[in-house]
C-alpha cells in the first residue's frame, strides 16, 4: 500500500495514527508537511517543531509560541531564518516566506548576522513601496549637546539590538549613542540612515490628524465619519473620529491585533483599505460594547479619512507639518499599500495610506520635540494633544504592583516591546499614557514593533527616542527609568 501513495500522504496518515511514534523524525519533514500536521492534529511535537522553524501555520498566536524559534550563537556568521505564513485572498492558500522582521516571541540569543539580515530586509521594502513623502526644506533645527557617557548604555549598545539611543532634556541632548561600527561592520548606520517603525507611525498619524483639525480639514474629534463613501455600510460609518483614534470602535468581534480579521485570518497591513471593506467589513455593525481594542486597521481608517478630507491639499498639509513645524533634516515618508495586480480596481481614493513611518534618528527626535513644544506653547495642535490626553481610555490591564514586578523580570526581557504597552495604563488618540510609577505625570508614549520607543515627559521637558532591530534591550532602564529619574542608572 505504501507504494500506491505519495510520501507526504503516507507520512501524514501515519503521523495522525501514531504521532508519538513519528515525533523523532519530524526534523526531516518539509515545512508544508509540518504545517499540515499542526492544522489537522495540533499535537505538542508538531507545534514545537513549527515554532522552532518560525512557522505559524495559521494557528493561534498562543499555540505557535509554545516554543520560541531558536537562533544561532551571537558569534555565528550565519543568520537565522524566521518564516511567516501569508494567506492569499483569492483561494485562502498559505504561502511561507522569510519574515520581514524578527518575530516578537524569539528569545534574546539573536546573533549579529541575524540582526543585520532583518535590518537590511526591512529596508528593502522601501524600494518597491510607493509613499507619501516630504523632502527637507533646509531649515532643520539644530540641537545643543551636553553629552554624558554611561557604562550601562554602552554595554547595551555593544551587546543588544539597539540602533540608536537619544535622551533629550531642557533643550539639550544628554545621551547620544549609535550602534558600534566595529560590531556591525556589515551594516552602515549614520545620522542620515532612514529608520522605519510601524506603530510609532500610528502616533505620528495622530499628530497629522491634529494638524488637519487645526487647518479646518476635519471638524474636530467628535466629527462623525458619515461623509466618506469608502466606509459606507460598515461599522465605521457614522462613528466619531475619537472612537477610532482611541481604539474603541466596537470592532472587537471583527478584528484584533494578533489575529487580524478574525473570520478569515487575513492581516490588515497587506492591501489597501477598499479590499478589506469589500471582503471583510460590508454589512458589519459596531458593537454596543466598545472596550479598548488595539489594532492597526483603526489607524488606517483615521489616516485615510484625513487624506479624503484634505483632498488635493494632503501633500501640502504634510509639507507644512514636517517642513515648517517639525523642520526635518532628511526626507520623511509614510508608506502606501501596493496596488497589486489582482487589485487593479484600486485607486488613490481607496485607502492607500499606511501608518508605516520612516525618518532618521534625529528627525524622530525633531517630531517628538515638535509635540513637546506644541503642548508647552498651548498651540492649536497642543490643545489637540491635551484633548486626547483628557479623553484617554483605560486599557484594563491589571494590577500595578504585579505589572511593575513583571516589567523588571530579566526573564521577560525578550518581550520588552510589550513593556511600554503594558506599563501604560491608558490610551488616547494613538498614544500611550499613565505609566506605572509615574501616573501622576503627563507623559506620552509611542511604541512600535521591534522595540521602537519614544517617550515625552511634558512636565520635565524630557524626551527619549530608541530605534532597534529587535526587542532584547532593557526598555525598563533605558526608557521608563530615564524618563522617571532624568538619568540612567550608574
N, C-alpha and C positions, 0 to 999 in steps of 0.2 A: 504493500500500500504506500510505503514511503516513496517508491519510485514514481507514483502517479500524482503526487502533489508537489507543489513548489516548496523550496526550502523554507521560505518565510511563513507559508501557511502551516506547514508541519510544525515548525518551531512554535508558532502562535498556539496551535491546537494543543501540543504537548505542554506548553507553559501554563495554559489555562487549566489543564487537567492536573498538573503536578508542579505548581510554582516553586515549592521549596526544593524539589529535586533539580530544577533548572537554574536556581539562583547563582550557582557558582560559575555559570557560563555566560552571564549577561554581558560582561565587559566586551565580548567579541561581537555582539549583535549591532546591527545598524541603528542609527538614531530613530529611523522610521518605525522599526520593529519595537524598540523600547517604548515609543510613544503609543503604539497600538496597544501594548500591554498595560500601560498606565491608564489609558482611556477605557479599556474593556474590563480590567480587573482592579487596578489601583492598589496592588499589594505594596507593602513597605519596601521590598527589594527593588521593585521597578521604580518607585518614586525616588528612592535614594540614588539609583543609577541615573535617572533623568536629571536630578538636581546636580549630581557630580559633573554632568556634561553641560550644565547650563540650559537644559531644555525645560520649557514649562508645559509643553504638550497640551495646552488649552485646559489644564486642570486649574483648580483654585490656587490662588497665591499661597495660602497656608499649606496646601498639600505639596506644592512644588518646592517649598522651602524646608522640607523636613531635614535636608542636609545641604549646607551651603556648598556651592561649587568650589573645588579645591584648586587654588592657583599654585604656581611653582615657586621655588625658593627666590628670595629677593635678589640673589646673586646670579640667577639664571639669565641667559641672553635670549631665551625664547619667551614669547608671550603666551599667556593662557587665553584660550578661546571660550567665549560665553555665547551660546546660541540663544535665539529668541524666535518664537513662532509668530507667524503672521497669517491670519485667516483672510483669504481673498473674498471680495464681496460678491463675485459672480456665482461661485459654486460652494463656498464655505470650505474650500480646500485649505490645508495647513502647509505652509512653507517654512522651513527652518533656515534662518540666515544669521550671520555674525552680527551680534548686537552692536548698536552704535555707541553703547557705553557699558560700564561695568554694572551689573545688577546690584540693587541696593542690599541684597542679603548676603553677598560674598564676604567672607571673613577677612581680617586685615592683612593676611600674608600675600599681598599683591606686589609682584616684582616691578622693577623699573621699566622693563621691556613691555610689560602689560600696560602700565600707565601711559607709556609713550604711544603704544599702538592705538589705544582708545582715545587718547587726546587728539592724535592726528586723524583718526577716523571720524570723530565728531566734526573736525574742521573741514573734512572733505565734503560734508553735506552742503556747505555754503556754495560749492562750485556750481551745482545744478539747481539750487533753490532760487527762485525769484524772491524779491524782497521789497519792503518799504524802507528806503534808505535816506539818511540825512548826511550830507557832506559838511565838514567843519567850515566855519566862516573865517577862521584865522584870528578869532578873538578869545581863545581859550583862557580861562582864569589860571593864574599861576599860584601854586601853593607855596606856603612858607614851611620851613622844616626846623624842628628841634629834636633831632634824631637821638634815640637811645637804642642800645643793644640789650638783648635778653637771652640768657642761656637756654631757657626752656623753649622759646620761639625758634632759636637757631637749631636746636635738636629736632623739633617738629618739622622744620623746613628740610632738614637733612635726611630724615627717615620716613616721612609720611608723604601724602599725595598733594600737598599744598602747592599751588602755582604762584599765588600772590597773597600777601598779607599787608593790610594797611590799617593803621589806627590814627584817627584824627581827633584833636581836642582843642577847643578855643582858638580856632583859626590856624592851627599848625599840625603837620603830620609828625607823630611821635615815633611810631614803629613803621618801618617800610622794608619789607623783605620780598624777594623773588626767588623761585627755587634755584638751587645752586647749579651753575653751568657745568661744574666738574662731575656732578652726579648724573645729569641728564644731557649728556653731550649729543644725543641723537635728537633732542628737541631744542629748537631755538625759540626762546622766550625773551621778549623785551617789552618796553613800555608801549610799543605800537602793536603788539600782538592782540588780535581780536579774541575775546574770551566769551564763550556762549553760556547762556543759562535759560532754562525753561521757566521754572516757577518764580524766579526773581522777576522774570519778564511779566508775570501776572501783575505784580505790584507796579512795574513801570507803565503797563497799560492803564492802571488806575490813575496814575499821575497824569497821563494824557487825557483820561476822561475828565479829570478836574479842570484841565485847560479848556476842554470842549464845552463844559458847563459855563466857565467864566467868559468864553468867547461868544456865547449865545447859540452855539450849535445844538446843545442839548438843554432841555428845560428843567434842570435840577435832578436831584437824586430820586425824587418821587414821581418823575415822569413815567407814565405807563406806555410801554412799548407796543402800542396798538396801531402804529402808523407804518410799520415795517413789513412789507409784503412777504419777505423771506420766512418769517416765523408764524405766518397765519396758520390757524388750525393746529397749533402746538401748545404745549403747556406754558411756553414763554410769552405767548401773545397776551398783552394786557397786564403783564406783571410790572410792578415798579422797578426801575433800574437798581435801586438799593438792594432788592432781594437777590438779584443776580450777582452784584458785587459782594454781598455778604455770604454767598453760597447757601442761601436759604430759599431757593426757588420752588421747593416742594417736588423735586425731581428724583428723590432718593429711590423710588420704585423703578426708575428708568435707567439711571446711570450712577456710577461711583468711580472713585479714583483707581481702585485696584482692578475692577472687572471691566471697566469701560461701559459700553452699553450692555446691560445685564442680560437681556434676552439673547442677543447674538454673539456677545463676547468681542465685538469689534472695538478697537481703540478709537479715541476721538481725535487723535493728532495725525492721522494719515491722509485725510482728504478734506476738501472744502466743506463748509457748513451745509450747503444745499444737498449734498449726498446724504448726510445724516438726517436732515429734515425729511427727505423723501423716503429713506429706508428705515428710519428708527422712530421718528417723532410725530408723523402725521396722525392726528386724532388723539394725541396724548393730552392728559389733563393734569394740572398741578394738584398735588395732594393738599388737603386741608391742613395737615400737619407739615410744618416747614422747619425741621431741625437743620442744624449746620451739616452740610453735605459737600465736602471739598472735592472738586474735580476741575479739570481744565476746560471742559466744554462751556462751562459758565463764563469763563474769561473770553472764549471765542465769541459768545453772544454779546458781551459788553463791548469788546473791541470792534466787532463788525457793525454793531449798532451805531457807534460813533463814526465809523467810516461811512455808513449810509447817511447819517445826518449831516456830516461835513461835506459830502459830495465832492465836487471839484476842488474844494478848499482843503481836503485832507492832507495833501502833501505840504501845502503852505502852513497848515497848523503844526505839522510835525517839525518843519524847519524852524518855526517860531519857538517851539518848546526847547529843541535841542541846540539850536544855534544861538538864540537870544537869551534864553533863560539858563539852560544848563551850561552852555558855552563849551561844547565838546572840542577836543583837540584832534581827534581822529574820527573816521566815519562811524556812525551808529546805524543799526538796522534791526527791524523785525523781519522774521522770515514770513514768506507766504506759503500756503499749501499749494502743492503742484496740481496743475490741471492735467491729470493723467489721460491717456488716450481713450480709456473706457469712459471717461467723464468729459468728453469733448463738448458737451452741452453746458459745461460750467463757464461762467463769465466773471468779470471783475466784480459784479454786483452780488455775486452769490456766496460771499463769505470766505474770501481767500486769506484774510488776516489771521496770523498766528502769533501768539504772545512770545514765542521763542526769540530771545533778545541777544544781540552781540554788541559788545563795546570793549574798550581797552580798560586796563586795571584802574588807571587814574580817572577815566571817564565814568566808570561806575561810581567812584568817589564824588565826582562832579554832580552826578544825578542825585546822590544822597545829600550832598551839600545844598543843592537847589531846594530840596524838600525841607531841609533844616531851616534855610533862610526864609522860605515861604511861611513856614509855621511861626518862626520868631518875629517876622515882619508883619504878620497878620494880613498878608495879601489875600486876594480872592481865592487863589489856589490853596493858600494856607488855611483859609476858612473851610475849604472843601476837606482838607486833611483832618481838621478838627471835627468836622461834622461826621466823617466816617468813624473817627475815634469815639465820639459820643454815641453813635448808633451801632457800635460793635455788638456782637452776639457771643454768647458762651459756647465753647466747644464741648462742654460736658465731658471732660477727660479725666476726672478722678481727683484723688486726694493729693494735696500739695506736698505733704511730708513724704509720702511714698514716691511721688514723682521726682522730688529733688534727690532722694536716695538713688532712684533709677538713673538719673542723669549723671551721677558721679561714678557709677559702676564701670570699671575698666572693661568688664566682660561685654558691656553693651557698646563699646567704642565703635564697632563696625557699623552700628545703626545710627551714628550720630546725626545723619541727615534728618532723622525724626526728632532730634533733640530740640531744635527750635520750635517745630510744630507742636511738640508735646509740652515744652516748657511754657509756651504762650497759652494762657487760658482762654483768650478771646480772639475773635477775628472780625475785621471790619474793613470793607472796601478793598479787599485783596491784600490786606496787611495783617500781620500777627501783632497782638497786644497782650499786656498783662502777664509779664514774665515772672516765673517763680522766683521769690526772694526780692522782687522789685515791683510788686503790683501797685504800689503807691506812686510809681513814677511813670511819666508819659514817654514810653519807649516803643518805637515802631520797628517791626522786623520784616525782612524779606528772606525767604528760604527757597532754594532750588535743588533739583536733582543733582546728585554727585557732590554735595557738600558746599554749594554756593550759598553765601550768607552775607546779609547786610543788616546791621542794626544801627538805629539812630536814636540817641538819647536827647530829647528836646529840652529836658530840664538842665542838662550839664553841657550841651553842645558837643557831644561825643559821637563819633561815627566809627564803625568797624566794618571793613569790607574784606571778605575772604573769597578767593577763587581756588578751586581744586579740581582734580580729575576724579577723585573718589572720596569716600566718606570716612577714612580711617584716622583723621586727625582729631585732636581733643577740642571739640567745639565748646564744651563747657568752660574750659580755662581760657581759650583763645578768643572767644566771643562773649559769652554770657558774663564771665567774671571780669573781663577787662572793661566792659560797659558798666558793670556794677561798681567796680572799685577804682576805675581810672588808671589802672596799671596791670601789668602781667605779674604772675607770681614769680618770686625770686628763684 
